[in-house]
């Protein structure tokens, strides 16, 4: 049985609009578990020969490429119009920080899944947890902080429509 390579997003209706003053964050593991089903993006990725080294193991830097693809697809799915408006206004996201742990290797022809979940946001930054897994096995968990920049390369506040979409996936 072959799995389809189709990204999916799970999202529930917004439950309240209360916001914290500075950073919107899922703080406890219980809250992360509860929010987990509200806004998780899954992107399937097949490991091709070009992704591997001579031994058929995924080259370590390619996990970052897989995560980048998943973030791009996630942004498209949470609001394609918002992303177009973001680009039209000259704003863009860059990786400010990435914390990655290589737990197990993926191999040639593996079907992987990259899970992306919002863990918080503030002003000009967006915090995500991404996990690359094979079946039920977590291979590479990572924490990523994105910064929103304007066309001059200066930090810029997240657009209101994007903040509203993000707030809808975090607990009130």
MARMI-425441 format. One record per atom (N, C-alpha, C): x, y, z; residue in one letter. Coordinates in steps of 0.001 Angstrom, whole numbers, plus 524288, in hexadecimal, padded with zeros to 5 digits. Example, Ala and Ser with C-alpha at 12.3 -4.5 7.8 and 13.67 -1.06 7.14 Angstrom:
2
833867E9C681E78A8300C7EE6C81E78A833907F31C81E78A832327F73681BA8S835667FBDC81BE4S832648001E81EBES
END
This chain:
172
8034E7FB6480000X800008000080000X80375804D480000X8028D8085D7FC66X805B580D0A7FBD9X802D9811AF7FE28X805AF814B78012CX803818197180384X803C781DE97FF9FX7FF9A820EA7FF4BX7FF938256E7FBC8X80312829B87FDF8X805A682C917FA97X8090C830D07FC3EX80602835F17FC0AX80271836977FFC7X7FF2083B357FFF1X7FF8F83DC080543X800E9842D680584X801298457F80A89X7FBB48465980CBDX7FB4E84649811F9X7F6418472A81477X7F6E884AC481921X7F2BB84D8181A6BX7F2A1850DF81F01X7EDE184F6A82238X7EE9584EED8275BX7EA3884E1D82AE7X7E9708533282DCFX7E4928551382DF0X7E3A385A058308DX7DE0D85A18832A3X7DD5985BDE83775X7D83185C6D839BEX7D6C586228839D3X7D1E18634E83A8FX7D016868BC83AC1X7D29586B8E83F56X7D3208708883EAEX7D577873D6842B8X7D2528738B847BDX7D501872E384C1FX7D2748727C85131X7D420877178548BX7D19A87B81853CDX7D2E28801C856ECX7D7088836485446X7D7568884B855ECX7DB1A88BC985373X7DECB88E4B8575AX7DEB388C8885C3AX7E22988EDF86025X7E7D688DF185E9BX7EAFE891F985F22X7F07F8918F85DD1X7F3CA8934E86271X7F862890F2862FCX7FBF0892B186708X7FE8F897A88652FX800F589A85868AEX8030689FA686749X807B089F688639FX80B4C89BD386466X8100989BFE86140X8107D8976885D80X810E0892C885F73X811DA88E4785C15X80D6388A6F85CA8X80B6C888C885843X80767884C285828X80A5187F9F857FCX8099587C6785BE5X80CB5877AC85C3CX8098D8734085E98X80A6A86E9F85C99X8085C869EF85F03X80C7886858862F2X80B35868C486806X80F4A8684986BF6X81009862CC86E26X80BF78602286F9DX80CB985B1287223X80C1C856A186E3EX80E268520D86FAFX80DAA84D9286C2EX807F284BFA86BAAX804D584CB286FC5X7FF3D84B7D86F77X7FC9584F1086B85X7FDF88542286B90X7FBB5857C6867C7X7FD788566C8624BX8027F854FF861B0X8046F8538685C81X8016F84ECF85A7DX8005584B0F85DEFX7FD648467385C5DX7F7E0847F285AA9X7F55F84B6A85DAEX7F00D84D1985C77X7EFF18502285750X7F3BB8538985677X7F3EE856B6851BDX7F5B38536484D23X7F86A84F2984E32X7FAAB84BEC84A13X7F6E884A82845C0X7F1FF8496F8470DX7EE45847F484305X7EBCB84CAB84078X7ECCF8515084260X7EA49855FD8404AX7ED148583783B95X7F21E857B683B4FX7F4E985A1E836EDX7FA0D8575F835F0X7F9B6852F48337BX7FE688500383225X7FE6884F4282C45X802B3850A1829E3X8034D84FDD82448X806CF84B2B8236AX80546847C981FD3X808518431981E8BX809D384356818CEX80ED5842BD817C0X810AE8429A8125BX813B883D8A81172X811B983A2580E13X814AA8355F80CD0X819208369C80909X81D8883408809EDX82220834C580695X8249F82F71805A3X825AA82E49800C2X82867829767FF57X82E3682AAE7FF09X8317A827358010CX83725827EC800CAX83913825D37FB8DX83B73829587F888X83D97827ED7F36EX84388827607F3C4X845B5825277EFACX84B50824437EF74X84E568294E7F06BX84C7882DA37EE34X84F28832B07EEC0X84F50834A47F464X84BF3832807F7CCX84BBE834227FD48X84FAD83137800B0X8522D82D347FE7EX85560829AF801AFX85B3382A2A8007FX85E39827DD80402X863DC8277B8031DX865028223F80076X869EF820D78000BX86B7781C067FD5AX869648171F80000X8682B8177E80511X86630812F8807F2X8603B8128E807C3X85DAC8163880506X857F881611804A4X855338186F8094EX8581381B7680C7EX855E481E0C8111CX8551D823D180FDAX850C38260F811A8X84FA582B8B8108AX853FA82EF6812CCX8561C8325980F81X85A208361881112X857B2839DC814FEX85A7D83B0A81935X8584883DEA81DA5X855D28432B81C2CX8581A846088187AX8560B84B2E81708X850DD84AC88141CX84FBD84647811DAX84ADD845B580EECX84613845AA81276X846BB8446181774X84248844B581B0CX8406F84A5C81B87X8441B84E0E81B49X842AE8539981B6BX83F8C855108168EX840F1852D681210X83E02853CF80D41X838808519280DAAX8380884CE680FE0X832DE84A8981093X82F7B84DFF81412X831C9850038184AX82EE78536281BEFX82D4E8587B81946X830AA85A9E81609X82F6F85F7381334X82AD185EA580F7FX82ACF85A4B80CBBX826658591980949X82157858C280C58X8219685631810CFX81CE58559881411X81AF785AE28160AX81E8585E5B817A2X81CE98639281966X81A5F866A3814FDX81C888664481055X81A4A8690180BD3X814CD8671180AACX81409861F780ABCX80ED685FC3809BDX80B0A8613080E1CX80CED86120812F4X809A68628881770X807B886825816E7X80B4086BBB81593X809B287134814E7X805A9871CC81097X8065C86EEC80C52X8029886F248080BX7FD3686D65809E1X7FD0B8694E80D0CX7F8118671B80EA9X7F55486A27812FAX7F84386CE581644X7F57C86FDC81A54X7F30F874C881820X7F4A68766A8138DX7F24B87B0881130X7F54187CBF80C6DX7F40187A75807FCX7F6B887BC680327X7F63988193801F1X7F1A8883D3802EEX7F0F28896D801FEX7F46D88CA28059AX7F4DF88AE880A8BX7F83188DA980E46X7FDE588D7080C9AX7FF9A888F380A92X8050088859808D7X8060B88BCC80416X8024B88C0F80080X802EB88F867FBF3X8034E895337FDB0X7FFF6896AF80176X8001589C0B80383X8054C89D1B80635X8074A8993180902X80C56899A880BABX8109989AD3807A6X810B1897C98036FX814A4898847FF5AX813ED89DBC7FC8BX80F0689F177FB75X80DEE8A3FF7F8AFX80FAF8A8B97FBDAX80F748A83B8010CX811108AC9580468X816F58ACB380542X819C78A8E6802F6X81F788A8D180370X821608A61780857X81DD38A38D80B32X81F688A0C980FF0X820E989B3380E9DX8247089906811B0X8260A893A1810F3X827BA8915081626X827ED88C1E81652X829BD8895F81AF5X82F3E8875281A12X83278887C281E0EX837A98856281E02X838468824482306X83B9687E4E822D7X83C9D87B3D82786X8404787E5A82B02X83E7F87F6082FBFX841A98823983391X844AF87E6883701X8422E87A0583824X844918762083B8FX8426D870C883A20X845CE86CE083A57X8442A867818395DX84716863ED83D21X844218610684022X8464E85D33843D1X844A8857E0841CBX848788549584079X8474C84FA383DE3X84A1D84B2E840A3X8476F846C1840F7X849C6842208435FX8492083D8F83F9FX84D8583B5683E00X84D6C836E183A6EX84D36831EE83DB6X848A482F6C83DE6X8480482ACC8412FX848D3825BB83E2DX846C18257F83960X84765820E983613X847C4822B683069X84A1481F7482D3AX84ACE820DB827B8X8465281EDE82457X8452B821D882042X841958201081C2FX844EB81DE5817C4X8428881A79814A6X84573817E08107FX842A88186D80B3BX8458B817328073AX8438B81758801ECX83E3E814AA80199X83A708173F7FF15X83529815617FDFCX8318681558802BFX8334F8173380743X82FCB817A280BC5X82B8981B9580A8AX826E581AA180C90X822B681E8480C5FX822A082124811B2X823F382623811C0X82438829278168CX81F8982CC4816E3X81EB582ECA81B8AX81AB1832B581C4EX81D0A8370D81F96X81C3A83BE381DE5X81E0384061820EEX81932842C482371X81930842DA828A0X814E18452882B8EX8168484A9282D54X8133384E6C82C53X81448853D382DD1X80FF0855AD83162X8117985818835C2X80DA185A1083980X80F7885F4083BB6X80BDF862EF83C3BX80D0D8680883E8CX80D618675984471X8117886996846D0X811D88697584C83X8119986EDD84EEBX81216872F284BBAX811A18783784DCDX812FA87C48849B9X8118F8813684AEEX813058858484783X812CB88A9384A9CX815C688E52848C8X815D98938684B26X817CE8975484712X8165789C3D84791X818458A0618442DX819DF89EAF83EC8X81EE089D8A83E12X8210889C3E838F2X82305896A3838A5X821C48935A83C89X823CA88E0083C7CX81F73889F383CD9X820B88855683AEBX81D1D880F383ACDX8202687C1E83C7FX81E348795284072X820CD874A084273X81DE586FC8840A3X820DA86BFE83EA1X81EA88671F83CA5X8219D8627D83ED4X81EEE85E1F83F3CX82171859178402DX82084855EC83B40X824A68539183941X8243A85037834B3X826B584B01835F9X82425846D583454X826348419E83532X8261783EA28301AX82A8B83C6882EB9X82AD88390E82A1EX82AB68337F82C25X826ED8308882A2CX8264C82B2E82C1FX825758275F827AEX8268182283828EDX8256E81E2282565X8219881AAD82854X81CBE81A7D82671X818B58179982943X817E481A0E82E9EX81869816E0832B8X817BE818CB83812X81CE781A4183AA6X8212E81A18837C0X8265981B10839FDX8281A820A4838C7X8291B823A983CE9X82B2E828F383C3EX830F68288F83AE7X8325D82AAD83664X837D182A85834B2X83AB482F8C83619X8384983401834DFX83AE98390B8358AX8370A83D2083795X836E583DF683CBBX833AD8423C83EC5X836C68475A83E9FX8340084BA383DA0X836A0850B583D9AX832F2854F883F84X8354F8590B841ABX8328285DC184331X8349B8622283FCCX8310D8651683D63X832958691E839A7X82FF986E4383B25X833098727083B30X830E6877B183BD9X831AD87A99836C6X82D5487C88834AAX82D7687F9D82FE2X82CF3885598314AX82F94888A882E63X82F1A88E4B82F10X82CA68908982A24X8291E8943982AE0X826A4896ED82684X829D989BDA8256CX82B8A89C778207CX82EBB8A0F781EF5X82C0B8A40581A98X82D328A91681A69X82B3D8AC4981619X82F298AC238119DX82E148AEF780D6EX8316F8AECD808C9X836E38B103809CEX837798B41B80DFAX83C968B63D80F5BX83F9D8B295812F9X83D468AE188143EX83FE28AA58817ACX83F4F8AB8B81D71X83BBC8AF0881ED1X83AC98B07D82445X836258AD5F82667X8361E8AC2382B7CX831A58A96182DC9X82C918AC6382CDBX828778A97382BAAX823528ABC382AB3X81F368A89B82D99X81B828AB3B82FE1X817548A8A4832BCX8144E8A4F982F20X812C88A0738313DX80F9589CD282E3BX80A8989F9082CA2X808D289EF9827C6X803F88A17882615X7FF5389FC18296DX7FB908A33F82A19X7F7068A23982D73X7F41089D5282BD9X7F34389C82826C0X7F05D897E3824F6X7F343892E282666X7F86B892E8825FBX7FB7A88E508275EX7FB6188D7982D4AX7FBD1891AA83051X7FB7B891358360AX7F64088EE48379FX7F2068908D8350EX7ECCF88E7383645X7EC86888A3834F7X7EEB98871B8307FX7EEC08819282F09X7F1F687E6B832E8X7F6658807A83496X7F9A987DBE83860X7F70887D6883DABX7F48A881AD83F5EX7F1D7881A984465X7ED7F87DA084483X7EB3687C7F83FF9X7E6F5878B183FCDX7E8D587313840B3X7EDE7872228401EX7EFE786CDA840E8X7F29486C2584625X7F2DB8704584933X7F51A86FF984E75X7F0B6870568526EX7F17886E1B85718X7ED4686E6285B03X7EC75873F385CDBX7E79D8752085E29X7E64A87A6585FF7X7E87E87B698655AX
END
